[in-house]
Amino acid sequence: MTDSIFATSVFFRLAIGGDDLGAFHTCSGMGAEVEIESYAEGGNNGFTWQLPGRVTWSNITLTRPVTTDTVKIGRWLDETLKRVEPKDGEIVALRPDLTPIVSWQVFGIVPVRWQGPSFDPGNPAPAVESLEIAHEGLRWS
């Protein structure tokens, strides 16, 4: 089997504006959608033109158990929320030995939501945090 078939036990490293925010266990929401405008041309009844319009990018959510890297998000949010301005960043998918699988350049990142952990002594699951970011587009690198 080749690595192009399976990517198991993947981690995701996030860096925004030069700040390394650490490794995450999940990354979801990477996607784009192109708005399509239908145009029916007069005298042409055989088909309708499908004209591409705006591209919208979905928000990306990264989650992980609370670790010492949680402090990195806290510091980044403190700085970013003082003056929110879009910054470019990178998400890198990593194997367990931390070798890169694939990476994405993410443009114009702004924070949307940080959700801290819920601590419940009756629940043995690890405390988890999530970070949701909006962006202006991405490119595979």
N, CA, C and O atoms as CSV, one atom per row, in Angstrom:
chain,resi,resn,atom,element,x,y,z
A,1,MET,N,N,0.836,-1.189,0.000
A,1,MET,CA,C,0.000,0.000,0.000
A,1,MET,C,C,0.879,1.250,0.000
A,1,MET,O,O,1.964,1.254,0.581
A,2,THR,N,N,0.408,2.293,-0.646
A,2,THR,CA,C,1.166,3.546,-0.685
A,2,THR,C,C,0.520,4.568,0.231
A,2,THR,O,O,-0.638,4.425,0.624
A,3,ASP,N,N,1.302,5.632,0.578
A,3,ASP,CA,C,0.705,6.627,1.467
A,3,ASP,C,C,-0.410,7.406,0.793
A,3,ASP,O,O,-1.222,8.020,1.486
A,4,SER,N,N,-0.479,7.406,-0.515
A,4,SER,CA,C,-1.538,8.164,-1.177
A,4,SER,C,C,-2.900,7.519,-0.963
A,4,SER,O,O,-3.928,8.155,-1.194
A,5,ILE,N,N,-2.917,6.255,-0.520
A,5,ILE,CA,C,-4.196,5.587,-0.294
A,5,ILE,C,C,-4.723,5.881,1.102
A,5,ILE,O,O,-5.902,6.195,1.259
A,6,PHE,N,N,-3.873,5.784,2.116
A,6,PHE,CA,C,-4.335,5.940,3.489
A,6,PHE,C,C,-3.541,7.005,4.232
A,6,PHE,O,O,-2.321,7.095,4.095
A,7,ALA,N,N,-4.235,7.797,5.006
A,7,ALA,CA,C,-3.586,8.756,5.893
A,7,ALA,C,C,-4.230,8.578,7.257
A,7,ALA,O,O,-5.214,9.248,7.571
A,8,THR,N,N,-3.686,7.683,8.066
A,8,THR,CA,C,-4.263,7.407,9.376
A,8,THR,C,C,-3.448,8.097,10.450
A,8,THR,O,O,-2.278,8.416,10.242
A,9,SER,N,N,-4.063,8.327,11.591
A,9,SER,CA,C,-3.399,8.983,12.715
A,9,SER,C,C,-2.729,10.282,12.286
A,9,SER,O,O,-1.536,10.487,12.513
A,10,VAL,N,N,-3.503,11.140,11.672
A,10,VAL,CA,C,-2.987,12.407,11.169
A,10,VAL,C,C,-3.134,13.483,12.243
A,10,VAL,O,O,-4.130,13.520,12.966
A,11,PHE,N,N,-2.140,14.348,12.337
A,11,PHE,CA,C,-2.187,15.529,13.187
A,11,PHE,C,C,-2.124,16.741,12.271
A,11,PHE,O,O,-1.694,16.633,11.123
A,12,PHE,N,N,-2.548,17.885,12.771
A,12,PHE,CA,C,-2.538,19.098,11.967
A,12,PHE,C,C,-1.837,20.205,12.738
A,12,PHE,O,O,-2.225,20.530,13.860
A,13,ARG,N,N,-0.808,20.780,12.137
A,13,ARG,CA,C,-0.103,21.903,12.754
A,13,ARG,C,C,-0.662,23.191,12.151
A,13,ARG,O,O,-0.837,23.293,10.937
A,14,LEU,N,N,-0.937,24.163,13.003
A,14,LEU,CA,C,-1.496,25.436,12.569
A,14,LEU,C,C,-0.540,26.559,12.928
A,14,LEU,O,O,-0.082,26.666,14.065
A,15,ALA,N,N,-0.246,27.396,11.937
A,15,ALA,CA,C,0.534,28.616,12.167
A,15,ALA,C,C,-0.225,29.761,11.497
A,15,ALA,O,O,-0.690,29.630,10.364
A,16,ILE,N,N,-0.343,30.874,12.201
A,16,ILE,CA,C,-1.040,32.051,11.666
A,16,ILE,C,C,-0.157,33.271,11.891
A,16,ILE,O,O,0.249,33.558,13.018
A,17,GLY,N,N,0.135,33.984,10.809
A,17,GLY,CA,C,0.943,35.199,10.911
A,17,GLY,C,C,2.275,34.980,11.596
A,17,GLY,O,O,2.757,35.860,12.310
A,18,GLY,N,N,2.878,33.815,11.388
A,18,GLY,CA,C,4.166,33.517,11.999
A,18,GLY,C,C,4.068,32.923,13.392
A,18,GLY,O,O,5.086,32.508,13.945
A,19,ASP,N,N,2.877,32.867,13.982
A,19,ASP,CA,C,2.687,32.271,15.311
A,19,ASP,C,C,2.338,30.793,15.171
A,19,ASP,O,O,1.337,30.449,14.543
A,20,ASP,N,N,3.159,29.919,15.754
A,20,ASP,CA,C,2.882,28.489,15.761
A,20,ASP,C,C,1.873,28.223,16.878
A,20,ASP,O,O,2.170,28.447,18.051
A,21,LEU,N,N,0.679,27.745,16.513
A,21,LEU,CA,C,-0.364,27.488,17.508
A,21,LEU,C,C,-0.426,26.023,17.917
A,21,LEU,O,O,-1.335,25.623,18.645
A,22,GLY,N,N,0.527,25.221,17.459
A,22,GLY,CA,C,0.623,23.841,17.907
A,22,GLY,C,C,-0.108,22.850,17.020
A,22,GLY,O,O,-0.571,23.173,15.927
A,23,ALA,N,N,-0.194,21.624,17.537
A,23,ALA,CA,C,-0.794,20.517,16.795
A,23,ALA,C,C,-2.231,20.283,17.243
A,23,ALA,O,O,-2.565,20.443,18.417
A,24,PHE,N,N,-3.067,19.907,16.295
A,24,PHE,CA,C,-4.475,19.604,16.541
A,24,PHE,C,C,-4.758,18.188,16.067
A,24,PHE,O,O,-4.072,17.673,15.184
A,25,HIS,N,N,-5.772,17.561,16.654
A,25,HIS,CA,C,-6.118,16.188,16.301
A,25,HIS,C,C,-7.112,16.116,15.154
A,25,HIS,O,O,-7.103,15.154,14.387
A,26,THR,N,N,-7.971,17.126,15.028
A,26,THR,CA,C,-8.934,17.118,13.928
A,26,THR,C,C,-8.924,18.466,13.229
A,26,THR,O,O,-8.625,19.500,13.826
A,27,CYS,N,N,-9.261,18.421,11.948
A,27,CYS,CA,C,-9.386,19.622,11.132
A,27,CYS,C,C,-10.582,19.376,10.213
A,27,CYS,O,O,-10.575,18.432,9.424
A,28,SER,N,N,-11.599,20.216,10.314
A,28,SER,CA,C,-12.783,20.011,9.486
A,28,SER,C,C,-13.246,21.329,8.886
A,28,SER,O,O,-12.914,22.405,9.382
A,29,GLY,N,N,-14.012,21.228,7.820
A,29,GLY,CA,C,-14.616,22.401,7.212
A,29,GLY,C,C,-13.868,22.971,6.028
A,29,GLY,O,O,-14.323,23.954,5.443
A,30,MET,N,N,-12.740,22.396,5.650
A,30,MET,CA,C,-12.037,22.930,4.488
A,30,MET,C,C,-12.901,22.697,3.261
A,30,MET,O,O,-13.203,21.558,2.906
A,31,GLY,N,N,-13.292,23.779,2.624
A,31,GLY,CA,C,-14.106,23.617,1.433
A,31,GLY,C,C,-14.404,24.943,0.773
A,31,GLY,O,O,-14.238,26.008,1.367
A,32,ALA,N,N,-14.847,24.858,-0.466
A,32,ALA,CA,C,-15.199,26.045,-1.240
A,32,ALA,C,C,-16.469,25.742,-2.021
A,32,ALA,O,O,-16.757,24.594,-2.360
A,33,GLU,N,N,-17.210,26.790,-2.292
A,33,GLU,CA,C,-18.417,26.651,-3.088
A,33,GLU,C,C,-18.469,27.795,-4.095
A,33,GLU,O,O,-18.240,28.953,-3.748
A,34,VAL,N,N,-18.773,27.455,-5.340
A,34,VAL,CA,C,-18.881,28.449,-6.393
A,34,VAL,C,C,-20.363,28.689,-6.653
A,34,VAL,O,O,-21.112,27.759,-6.953
A,35,GLU,N,N,-20.773,29.950,-6.533
A,35,GLU,CA,C,-22.155,30.297,-6.854
A,35,GLU,C,C,-22.318,30.217,-8.367
A,35,GLU,O,O,-21.461,30.688,-9.114
A,36,ILE,N,N,-23.400,29.629,-8.807
A,36,ILE,CA,C,-23.675,29.485,-10.233
A,36,ILE,C,C,-24.940,30.262,-10.575
A,36,ILE,O,O,-25.979,30.114,-9.932
A,37,GLU,N,N,-24.819,31.091,-11.602
A,37,GLU,CA,C,-25.976,31.843,-12.085
A,37,GLU,C,C,-26.423,31.217,-13.401
A,37,GLU,O,O,-25.633,31.079,-14.335
A,38,SER,N,N,-27.695,30.843,-13.465
A,38,SER,CA,C,-28.240,30.285,-14.702
A,38,SER,C,C,-28.703,31.429,-15.590
A,38,SER,O,O,-29.355,32.366,-15.131
A,39,TYR,N,N,-28.356,31.337,-16.869
A,39,TYR,CA,C,-28.747,32.374,-17.815
A,39,TYR,C,C,-29.377,31.700,-19.034
A,39,TYR,O,O,-28.724,30.938,-19.747
A,40,ALA,N,N,-30.643,31.992,-19.254
A,40,ALA,CA,C,-31.354,31.434,-20.403
A,40,ALA,C,C,-31.235,32.425,-21.551
A,40,ALA,O,O,-31.816,33.509,-21.516
A,41,GLU,N,N,-30.479,32.039,-22.563
A,41,GLU,CA,C,-30.252,32.904,-23.718
A,41,GLU,C,C,-31.479,32.862,-24.628
A,41,GLU,O,O,-32.000,31.789,-24.930
A,42,GLY,N,N,-31.934,34.038,-25.062
A,42,GLY,CA,C,-33.092,34.112,-25.953
A,42,GLY,C,C,-32.814,33.411,-27.273
A,42,GLY,O,O,-31.750,33.594,-27.863
A,43,GLY,N,N,-33.761,32.616,-27.734
A,43,GLY,CA,C,-33.634,31.912,-28.998
A,43,GLY,C,C,-32.848,30.619,-28.899
A,43,GLY,O,O,-32.746,29.894,-29.889
A,44,ASN,N,N,-32.286,30.302,-27.737
A,44,ASN,CA,C,-31.542,29.057,-27.562
A,44,ASN,C,C,-32.264,28.242,-26.498
A,44,ASN,O,O,-32.040,28.428,-25.302
A,45,ASN,N,N,-33.131,27.340,-26.941
A,45,ASN,CA,C,-33.939,26.564,-25.998
A,45,ASN,C,C,-33.298,25.233,-25.623
A,45,ASN,O,O,-33.865,24.479,-24.832
A,46,GLY,N,N,-32.128,24.934,-26.176
A,46,GLY,CA,C,-31.491,23.643,-25.943
A,46,GLY,C,C,-30.791,23.515,-24.603
A,46,GLY,O,O,-30.601,22.402,-24.111
A,47,PHE,N,N,-30.409,24.618,-24.011
A,47,PHE,CA,C,-29.716,24.563,-22.719
A,47,PHE,C,C,-29.732,25.940,-22.070
A,47,PHE,O,O,-30.113,26.936,-22.686
A,48,THR,N,N,-29.317,25.967,-20.834
A,48,THR,CA,C,-29.168,27.203,-20.078
A,48,THR,C,C,-27.700,27.350,-19.718
A,48,THR,O,O,-27.071,26.399,-19.255
A,49,TRP,N,N,-27.152,28.544,-19.931
A,49,TRP,CA,C,-25.767,28.803,-19.551
A,49,TRP,C,C,-25.642,28.720,-18.036
A,49,TRP,O,O,-26.510,29.205,-17.310
A,50,GLN,N,N,-24.571,28.108,-17.562
A,50,GLN,CA,C,-24.251,28.038,-16.139
A,50,GLN,C,C,-23.005,28.888,-15.926
A,50,GLN,O,O,-21.895,28.452,-16.230
A,51,LEU,N,N,-23.185,30.095,-15.405
A,51,LEU,CA,C,-22.087,31.047,-15.272
A,51,LEU,C,C,-21.537,31.043,-13.849
A,51,LEU,O,O,-22.290,31.236,-12.895
A,52,PRO,N,N,-20.226,30.824,-13.698
A,52,PRO,CA,C,-19.652,30.828,-12.347
A,52,PRO,C,C,-19.644,32.243,-11.771
A,52,PRO,O,O,-19.415,33.225,-12.478
A,53,GLY,N,N,-19.899,32.314,-10.477
A,53,GLY,CA,C,-19.910,33.600,-9.777
A,53,GLY,C,C,-18.888,33.600,-8.656
A,53,GLY,O,O,-17.761,33.135,-8.827
A,54,ARG,N,N,-19.287,34.120,-7.523
A,54,ARG,CA,C,-18.388,34.233,-6.362
A,54,ARG,C,C,-18.019,32.873,-5.790
A,54,ARG,O,O,-18.781,31.909,-5.857
A,55,VAL,N,N,-16.827,32.837,-5.230
A,55,VAL,CA,C,-16.379,31.665,-4.490
A,55,VAL,C,C,-16.520,31.989,-3.011
A,55,VAL,O,O,-16.052,33.033,-2.556
A,56,THR,N,N,-17.153,31.113,-2.267
A,56,THR,CA,C,-17.224,31.279,-0.815
A,56,THR,C,C,-16.462,30.125,-0.169
A,56,THR,O,O,-16.548,28.977,-0.605
A,57,TRP,N,N,-15.726,30.455,0.863
A,57,TRP,CA,C,-14.902,29.474,1.572
A,57,TRP,C,C,-15.535,29.189,2.922
A,57,TRP,O,O,-15.905,30.118,3.640
A,58,SER,N,N,-15.663,27.930,3.274
A,58,SER,CA,C,-16.256,27.579,4.568
A,58,SER,C,C,-15.225,27.771,5.683
A,58,SER,O,O,-14.015,27.718,5.460
A,59,ASN,N,N,-15.747,27.994,6.880
A,59,ASN,CA,C,-14.877,28.131,8.049
A,59,ASN,C,C,-14.196,26.805,8.347
A,59,ASN,O,O,-14.735,25.736,8.059
A,60,ILE,N,N,-13.007,26.886,8.926
A,60,ILE,CA,C,-12.232,25.704,9.297
A,60,ILE,C,C,-12.232,25.607,10.811
A,60,ILE,O,O,-11.996,26.593,11.509
A,61,THR,N,N,-12.501,24.399,11.316
A,61,THR,CA,C,-12.494,24.158,12.756
A,61,THR,C,C,-11.439,23.115,13.078
A,61,THR,O,O,-11.398,22.042,12.476
A,62,LEU,N,N,-10.583,23.449,14.041
A,62,LEU,CA,C,-9.546,22.528,14.501
A,62,LEU,C,C,-9.804,22.230,15.972
A,62,LEU,O,O,-10.138,23.132,16.740
A,63,THR,N,N,-9.651,20.970,16.367
A,63,THR,CA,C,-9.875,20.591,17.765
A,63,THR,C,C,-8.705,19.749,18.268
A,63,THR,O,O,-7.981,19.112,17.503
A,64,ARG,N,N,-8.557,19.778,19.586
A,64,ARG,CA,C,-7.518,18.975,20.232
A,64,ARG,C,C,-7.809,18.892,21.723
A,64,ARG,O,O,-8.533,19.722,22.273
A,65,PRO,N,N,-7.232,17.876,22.375
A,65,PRO,CA,C,-7.286,17.865,23.837
A,65,PRO,C,C,-6.475,19.037,24.379
A,65,PRO,O,O,-5.526,19.489,23.738
A,66,VAL,N,N,-6.838,19.515,25.532
A,66,VAL,CA,C,-6.088,20.606,26.158
A,66,VAL,C,C,-4.673,20.128,26.461
A,66,VAL,O,O,-4.471,19.083,27.080
A,67,THR,N,N,-3.697,20.918,26.011
A,67,THR,CA,C,-2.282,20.605,26.236
A,67,THR,C,C,-1.574,21.909,26.604
A,67,THR,O,O,-2.217,22.943,26.786
A,68,THR,N,N,-0.274,21.854,26.708
A,68,THR,CA,C,0.480,23.079,26.959
A,68,THR,C,C,0.363,24.049,25.788
A,68,THR,O,O,0.595,25.246,25.958
A,69,ASP,N,N,0.002,23.548,24.588
A,69,ASP,CA,C,-0.198,24.421,23.425
A,69,ASP,C,C,-1.445,25.297,23.567
A,69,ASP,O,O,-1.599,26.267,22.825
A,70,THR,N,N,-2.329,24.973,24.501
A,70,THR,CA,C,-3.527,25.793,24.723
A,70,THR,C,C,-3.136,27.230,25.052
A,70,THR,O,O,-3.839,28.169,24.677
A,71,VAL,N,N,-2.033,27.400,25.740
A,71,VAL,CA,C,-1.544,28.740,26.084
A,71,VAL,C,C,-1.226,29.539,24.822
A,71,VAL,O,O,-1.418,30.755,24.788
A,72,LYS,N,N,-0.737,28.850,23.780
A,72,LYS,CA,C,-0.418,29.537,22.524
A,72,LYS,C,C,-1.660,30.169,21.908
A,72,LYS,O,O,-1.601,31.286,21.394
A,73,ILE,N,N,-2.779,29.461,21.957
A,73,ILE,CA,C,-4.022,30.036,21.421
A,73,ILE,C,C,-4.453,31.220,22.272
A,73,ILE,O,O,-4.887,32.240,21.738
A,74,GLY,N,N,-4.338,31.096,23.576
A,74,GLY,CA,C,-4.704,32.205,24.457
A,74,GLY,C,C,-3.908,33.457,24.144
A,74,GLY,O,O,-4.476,34.545,24.047
A,75,ARG,N,N,-2.604,33.319,23.987
A,75,ARG,CA,C,-1.757,34.473,23.653
A,75,ARG,C,C,-2.121,35.048,22.286
A,75,ARG,O,O,-2.220,36.264,22.120
A,76,TRP,N,N,-2.320,34.161,21.309
A,76,TRP,CA,C,-2.666,34.612,19.955
A,76,TRP,C,C,-4.007,35.345,19.966
A,76,TRP,O,O,-4.140,36.391,19.331
A,77,LEU,N,N,-4.988,34.818,20.669
A,77,LEU,CA,C,-6.284,35.494,20.738
A,77,LEU,C,C,-6.173,36.843,21.442
A,77,LEU,O,O,-6.780,37.819,21.001
A,78,ASP,N,N,-5.408,36.911,22.525
A,78,ASP,CA,C,-5.213,38.189,23.225
A,78,ASP,C,C,-4.689,39.253,22.278
A,78,ASP,O,O,-5.200,40.372,22.248
A,79,GLU,N,N,-3.668,38.904,21.503
A,79,GLU,CA,C,-3.088,39.859,20.558
A,79,GLU,C,C,-4.036,40.176,19.407
A,79,GLU,O,O,-4.192,41.335,19.023
A,80,THR,N,N,-4.660,39.153,18.866
A,80,THR,CA,C,-5.509,39.319,17.687
A,80,THR,C,C,-6.767,40.123,18.001
A,80,THR,O,O,-7.190,40.949,17.192
A,81,LEU,N,N,-7.356,39.894,19.142
A,81,LEU,CA,C,-8.613,40.571,19.476
A,81,LEU,C,C,-8.415,42.043,19.817
A,81,LEU,O,O,-9.379,42.809,19.811
A,82,LYS,N,N,-7.179,42.452,20.116
A,82,LYS,CA,C,-6.912,43.878,20.325
A,82,LYS,C,C,-7.097,44.649,19.027
A,82,LYS,O,O,-7.600,45.773,19.019
A,83,ARG,N,N,-6.684,44.030,17.940
A,83,ARG,CA,C,-6.834,44.644,16.616
A,83,ARG,C,C,-6.951,43.514,15.602
A,83,ARG,O,O,-5.950,42.944,15.167
A,84,VAL,N,N,-8.187,43.200,15.236
A,84,VAL,CA,C,-8.422,42.088,14.322
A,84,VAL,C,C,-8.086,42.515,12.905
A,84,VAL,O,O,-8.723,43.403,12.340
A,85,GLU,N,N,-7.085,41.876,12.346
A,85,GLU,CA,C,-6.747,42.090,10.945
A,85,GLU,C,C,-6.379,40.734,10.355
A,85,GLU,O,O,-5.666,39.950,10.980
A,86,PRO,N,N,-6.868,40.464,9.150
A,86,PRO,CA,C,-6.604,39.154,8.533
A,86,PRO,C,C,-5.105,38.902,8.359
A,86,PRO,O,O,-4.348,39.788,7.966
A,87,LYS,N,N,-4.704,37.669,8.663
A,87,LYS,CA,C,-3.315,37.254,8.493
A,87,LYS,C,C,-3.286,35.915,7.772
A,87,LYS,O,O,-4.197,35.099,7.912
A,88,ASP,N,N,-2.236,35.705,7.008
A,88,ASP,CA,C,-2.070,34.445,6.309
A,88,ASP,C,C,-1.489,33.411,7.258
A,88,ASP,O,O,-0.833,33.746,8.245
A,89,GLY,N,N,-1.742,32.148,6.941
A,89,GLY,CA,C,-1.232,31.079,7.771
A,89,GLY,C,C,-1.070,29.794,6.988
A,89,GLY,O,O,-1.158,29.774,5.761
A,90,GLU,N,N,-0.833,28.726,7.724
A,90,GLU,CA,C,-0.614,27.433,7.087
A,90,GLU,C,C,-1.147,26.329,7.986
A,90,GLU,O,O,-0.991,26.366,9.206
A,91,ILE,N,N,-1.779,25.348,7.356
A,91,ILE,CA,C,-2.182,24.123,8.036
A,91,ILE,C,C,-1.404,22.994,7.375
A,91,ILE,O,O,-1.420,22.846,6.153
A,92,VAL,N,N,-0.724,22.202,8.199
A,92,VAL,CA,C,0.081,21.096,7.683
A,92,VAL,C,C,-0.438,19.801,8.289
A,92,VAL,O,O,-0.523,19.675,9.511
A,93,ALA,N,N,-0.787,18.835,7.438
A,93,ALA,CA,C,-1.158,17.502,7.905
A,93,ALA,C,C,0.124,16.720,8.148
A,93,ALA,O,O,1.004,16.676,7.287
A,94,LEU,N,N,0.230,16.100,9.328
A,94,LEU,CA,C,1.454,15.410,9.740
A,94,LEU,C,C,1.180,13.960,10.094
A,94,LEU,O,O,0.126,13.632,10.638
A,95,ARG,N,N,2.121,13.105,9.788
A,95,ARG,CA,C,2.069,11.718,10.255
A,95,ARG,C,C,2.413,11.704,11.750
A,95,ARG,O,O,2.862,12.717,12.287
A,96,PRO,N,N,2.207,10.566,12.425
A,96,PRO,CA,C,2.567,10.487,13.852
A,96,PRO,C,C,4.028,10.809,14.140
A,96,PRO,O,O,4.352,11.289,15.226
A,97,ASP,N,N,4.926,10.546,13.164
A,97,ASP,CA,C,6.338,10.877,13.374
A,97,ASP,C,C,6.638,12.338,13.008
A,97,ASP,O,O,7.797,12.752,12.967
A,98,LEU,N,N,5.573,13.114,12.742
A,98,LEU,CA,C,5.609,14.548,12.444
A,98,LEU,C,C,6.194,14.894,11.076
A,98,LEU,O,O,6.562,16.045,10.842
A,99,THR,N,N,6.284,13.925,10.175
A,99,THR,CA,C,6.670,14.256,8.800
A,99,THR,C,C,5.433,14.757,8.063
A,99,THR,O,O,4.348,14.206,8.246
A,100,PRO,N,N,5.573,15.792,7.235
A,100,PRO,CA,C,4.429,16.378,6.540
A,100,PRO,C,C,3.842,15.439,5.480
A,100,PRO,O,O,4.568,14.721,4.792
A,101,ILE,N,N,2.523,15.463,5.367
A,101,ILE,CA,C,1.811,14.734,4.319
A,101,ILE,C,C,1.412,15.721,3.227
A,101,ILE,O,O,1.708,15.512,2.050
A,102,VAL,N,N,0.743,16.789,3.625
A,102,VAL,CA,C,0.297,17.831,2.699
A,102,VAL,C,C,0.113,19.109,3.513
A,102,VAL,O,O,-0.116,19.059,4.721
A,103,SER,N,N,0.216,20.248,2.841
A,103,SER,CA,C,0.001,21.510,3.555
A,103,SER,C,C,-0.845,22.438,2.694
A,103,SER,O,O,-0.900,22.321,1.470
A,104,TRP,N,N,-1.498,23.360,3.382
A,104,TRP,CA,C,-2.349,24.352,2.732
A,104,TRP,C,C,-1.954,25.737,3.218
A,104,TRP,O,O,-1.830,25.967,4.421
A,105,GLN,N,N,-1.756,26.659,2.285
A,105,GLN,CA,C,-1.590,28.061,2.633
A,105,GLN,C,C,-3.004,28.617,2.779
A,105,GLN,O,O,-3.834,28.435,1.888
A,106,VAL,N,N,-3.280,29.280,3.875
A,106,VAL,CA,C,-4.619,29.820,4.139
A,106,VAL,C,C,-4.479,31.336,4.218
A,106,VAL,O,O,-3.660,31.852,4.979
A,107,PHE,N,N,-5.281,32.045,3.430
A,107,PHE,CA,C,-5.147,33.489,3.293
A,107,PHE,C,C,-6.216,34.237,4.073
A,107,PHE,O,O,-7.368,33.809,4.132
A,108,GLY,N,N,-5.830,35.352,4.667
A,108,GLY,CA,C,-6.773,36.248,5.334
A,108,GLY,C,C,-7.516,35.618,6.495
A,108,GLY,O,O,-8.740,35.721,6.571
A,109,ILE,N,N,-6.804,34.971,7.395
A,109,ILE,CA,C,-7.433,34.280,8.534
A,109,ILE,C,C,-7.857,35.285,9.602
A,109,ILE,O,O,-7.106,36.194,9.956
A,110,VAL,N,N,-9.070,35.101,10.104
A,110,VAL,CA,C,-9.534,35.827,11.286
A,110,VAL,C,C,-10.221,34.818,12.215
A,110,VAL,O,O,-10.853,33.874,11.739
A,111,PRO,N,N,-10.103,35.007,13.519
A,111,PRO,CA,C,-10.757,34.073,14.435
A,111,PRO,C,C,-12.265,34.281,14.437
A,111,PRO,O,O,-12.746,35.412,14.379
A,112,VAL,N,N,-12.997,33.189,14.504
A,112,VAL,CA,C,-14.456,33.237,14.597
A,112,VAL,C,C,-14.900,32.818,15.991
A,112,VAL,O,O,-15.738,33.470,16.614
A,113,ARG,N,N,-14.319,31.709,16.473
A,113,ARG,CA,C,-14.771,31.179,17.765
A,113,ARG,C,C,-13.678,30.305,18.364
A,113,ARG,O,O,-13.029,29.523,17.670
A,114,TRP,N,N,-13.494,30.458,19.659
A,114,TRP,CA,C,-12.687,29.525,20.427
A,114,TRP,C,C,-13.606,28.938,21.469
A,114,TRP,O,O,-14.297,29.671,22.176
A,115,GLN,N,N,-13.621,27.639,21.570
A,115,GLN,CA,C,-14.450,26.966,22.576
A,115,GLN,C,C,-13.519,26.221,23.508
A,115,GLN,O,O,-12.810,25.299,23.107
A,116,GLY,N,N,-13.537,26.639,24.751
A,116,GLY,CA,C,-12.681,26.007,25.745
A,116,GLY,C,C,-13.256,24.689,26.223
A,116,GLY,O,O,-14.375,24.318,25.868
A,117,PRO,N,N,-12.495,23.998,27.017
A,117,PRO,CA,C,-12.921,22.678,27.487
A,117,PRO,C,C,-14.007,22.758,28.542
A,117,PRO,O,O,-14.147,23.755,29.250
A,118,SER,N,N,-14.771,21.677,28.626
A,118,SER,CA,C,-15.721,21.486,29.726
A,118,SER,C,C,-15.082,20.469,30.657
A,118,SER,O,O,-14.720,19.367,30.245
A,119,PHE,N,N,-14.951,20.853,31.903
A,119,PHE,CA,C,-14.341,19.946,32.866
A,119,PHE,C,C,-15.438,19.266,33.659
A,119,PHE,O,O,-16.195,19.916,34.380
A,120,ASP,N,N,-15.517,17.941,33.519
A,120,ASP,CA,C,-16.538,17.152,34.207
A,120,ASP,C,C,-15.842,15.974,34.870
A,120,ASP,O,O,-15.412,15.046,34.185
A,121,PRO,N,N,-15.723,15.999,36.196
A,121,PRO,CA,C,-15.015,14.909,36.871
A,121,PRO,C,C,-15.696,13.550,36.682
A,121,PRO,O,O,-15.057,12.514,36.863
A,122,GLY,N,N,-16.976,13.541,36.324
A,122,GLY,CA,C,-17.683,12.279,36.100
A,122,GLY,C,C,-17.488,11.723,34.705
A,122,GLY,O,O,-17.961,10.627,34.406
A,123,ASN,N,N,-16.791,12.469,33.835
A,123,ASN,CA,C,-16.580,12.023,32.462
A,123,ASN,C,C,-15.087,11.797,32.247
A,123,ASN,O,O,-14.303,12.740,32.361
A,124,PRO,N,N,-14.680,10.576,31.939
A,124,PRO,CA,C,-13.249,10.298,31.787
A,124,PRO,C,C,-12.647,10.799,30.469
A,124,PRO,O,O,-11.436,10.690,30.277
A,125,ALA,N,N,-13.455,11.341,29.563
A,125,ALA,CA,C,-12.925,11.818,28.281
A,125,ALA,C,C,-12.016,13.026,28.504
A,125,ALA,O,O,-12.230,13.797,29.440
A,126,PRO,N,N,-11.009,13.193,27.656
A,126,PRO,CA,C,-10.105,14.337,27.825
A,126,PRO,C,C,-10.827,15.660,27.564
A,126,PRO,O,O,-11.767,15.719,26.770
A,127,ALA,N,N,-10.380,16.707,28.235
A,127,ALA,CA,C,-10.922,18.048,28.004
A,127,ALA,C,C,-10.465,18.501,26.619
A,127,ALA,O,O,-9.286,18.386,26.284
A,128,VAL,N,N,-11.393,19.012,25.818
A,128,VAL,CA,C,-11.113,19.349,24.428
A,128,VAL,C,C,-11.383,20.825,24.185
A,128,VAL,O,O,-12.327,21.389,24.737
A,129,GLU,N,N,-10.548,21.449,23.355
A,129,GLU,CA,C,-10.774,22.819,22.915
A,129,GLU,C,C,-10.911,22.828,21.405
A,129,GLU,O,O,-10.420,21.929,20.723
A,130,SER,N,N,-11.589,23.859,20.877
A,130,SER,CA,C,-11.699,23.981,19.421
A,130,SER,C,C,-11.499,25.443,19.026
A,130,SER,O,O,-11.821,26.366,19.774
A,131,LEU,N,N,-10.961,25.613,17.836
A,131,LEU,CA,C,-10.736,26.934,17.268
A,131,LEU,C,C,-11.358,26.953,15.884
A,131,LEU,O,O,-11.050,26.106,15.046
A,132,GLU,N,N,-12.236,27.922,15.645
A,132,GLU,CA,C,-12.853,28.094,14.336
A,132,GLU,C,C,-12.312,29.373,13.723
A,132,GLU,O,O,-12.283,30.426,14.360
A,133,ILE,N,N,-11.877,29.258,12.455
A,133,ILE,CA,C,-11.326,30.409,11.754
A,133,ILE,C,C,-12.061,30.613,10.435
A,133,ILE,O,O,-12.464,29.652,9.779
A,134,ALA,N,N,-12.228,31.871,10.060
A,134,ALA,CA,C,-12.720,32.217,8.728
A,134,ALA,C,C,-11.511,32.619,7.901
A,134,ALA,O,O,-10.472,32.983,8.450
A,135,HIS,N,N,-11.643,32.553,6.578
A,135,HIS,CA,C,-10.506,32.902,5.725
A,135,HIS,C,C,-10.992,33.324,4.348
A,135,HIS,O,O,-12.165,33.169,4.006
A,136,GLU,N,N,-10.072,33.856,3.574
A,136,GLU,CA,C,-10.390,34.379,2.242
A,136,GLU,C,C,-10.017,33.413,1.127
A,136,GLU,O,O,-10.211,33.730,-0.047
A,137,GLY,N,N,-9.488,32.250,1.463
A,137,GLY,CA,C,-9.130,31.272,0.454
A,137,GLY,C,C,-7.925,30.460,0.879
A,137,GLY,O,O,-7.226,30.806,1.832
A,138,LEU,N,N,-7.690,29.367,0.151
A,138,LEU,CA,C,-6.532,28.537,0.461
A,138,LEU,C,C,-5.949,27.973,-0.814
A,138,LEU,O,O,-6.586,27.953,-1.867
A,139,ARG,N,N,-4.696,27.507,-0.683
A,139,ARG,CA,C,-3.985,26.922,-1.812
A,139,ARG,C,C,-3.132,25.773,-1.282
A,139,ARG,O,O,-2.485,25.892,-0.241
A,140,TRP,N,N,-3.140,24.669,-2.009
A,140,TRP,CA,C,-2.305,23.535,-1.637
A,140,TRP,C,C,-0.859,23.889,-1.915
A,140,TRP,O,O,-0.534,24.513,-2.926
A,141,SER,N,N,0.003,23.477,-0.997
A,141,SER,CA,C,1.426,23.759,-1.228
A,141,SER,C,C,2.260,22.529,-0.956
A,141,SER,O,O,3.482,22.569,-1.095
